Amino acid sequence: MTVVQGTVNSRQITAKRRRTRRGIVFILFAVILVTLLCQLRSLYGKYRTYRVREATVKEQIAAAKEKQQDLKDYEKYTKTREYTESTARSKLGLLYDNEKIFKEK
């Protein structure tokens, strides 16, 4: 074995090691890339779910605000004389002194 053959063999071994390392690095990179893509897909699914939930909650908020406004309007109505008279007539059967009730036979 000469010095030239020893150098060639060591160069071949070094080159083989480099190829092996490159292969390992490429495989690791591919595994990491696939993992990231899977996570991205999962996160996108969650994102869509949250968007739907957000739309639903916004609709519920709008309905609650409308109901709140209806209740405020009803509260104002209950403080009117018209409401008091209507309740007195329907629930208590009260009348004004000059009113008469006609019943059908």
Summary of the structure (lengths in Angstrom):
residues: 105
radius of gyration: 42.2
end to end distance: 134.2
largest distance: 135.8
contacts: 185
relative contact order: 0.03
helix: 84%
strand: 0%
